[in-house]
Amino acid sequence: MALLITDKCTNCDMCLPECPNDAIYVGADIYEIDPNLCTECIGHYDTPTCQKVCPITKCIILDPAHQETNEELWEKFVLIHHF
């Protein structure tokens, strides 16, 4: 699954520089995550860094609209980084 930033976001700017895939961007009201670029940090880290640095509990969650297996996330990682 890709991740999703909820409306609990306070635009604290902690997650933006942490995303290794540049999937996080400034949305109309809050930060948003491009599901086409989010690999939940697979290929980079053991756990999603945006969730680790976010000071708001349950602000960044699994996106139920973009369910993917670990294999699919690995494939996306390879496509994004052209390995």
N, C-alpha and C positions, 0 to 999 in steps of 0.2 A: 504494500500500500504506500501511496505517497502520504505525506503529512499535511495537516491543515492547521492554520493559525485561526483560533476562534476570536470572537468579539471581545474576549477578555484582554486582548492585546492592548498594551499601553504605549506602544511605539517607543520602547526604551532603547532600541537599536542594538541590543545584545546579540540577537540571532543573525542579523544581516551579514556581518563580516565572517561569521563562523561557517557558513554553508560552502562546502568544497565544490558544489556543482553550480553555484550562483543561481539557485532555484528560488531564493527569497528576494522579494522586491517590494518597493513601497507601493501599496495599493491606494485606493481612494480615501479610505479612512484608517486602515490598519495595514500592517505588513501582510503579504500574501505569499503563497508558495506555488510555483508552477509545477503541477503534477507531472509534466513531461520531463522535468529535470530532476525531480526529487527521487533519490534512491535510498532514502532513510540512512544515508551515509555509508551504505554498503560499498565496499571497494576502497573506503577511506578510513572509517572508524568502526569500532564495535557497536556503538550506540549513536543515535542521532545527536550531533553536537548542539543543534538549535534547542532541543529539549533540555539538554544538560545546562545550558547557560541561561535559559529563560527563568526569570525570577517569579513568574506567575504560575501557580500550580494548574496543571491541565489546560494550559493555554494553547499548546501545540499537541495535537492529537492525531491518531490515524484517520485518514480521510476515507470514510465509508464509500464514497463515490469512486474511489480509485484503488480497488483491491488488486494487489499483485503478490505473487509468490516471491520467495527469495531468489529463485532462478530468473524470474522476470526482472527483478531489480538488478541482478548481476548483468543480464543482457542489456538493460538500459544503461548501466554504468559503462559497459564496453562501447556502446554506440556513442554516448556522450563524449567519451575520452579517446575514441578511435584506436582502441587496442586491437 
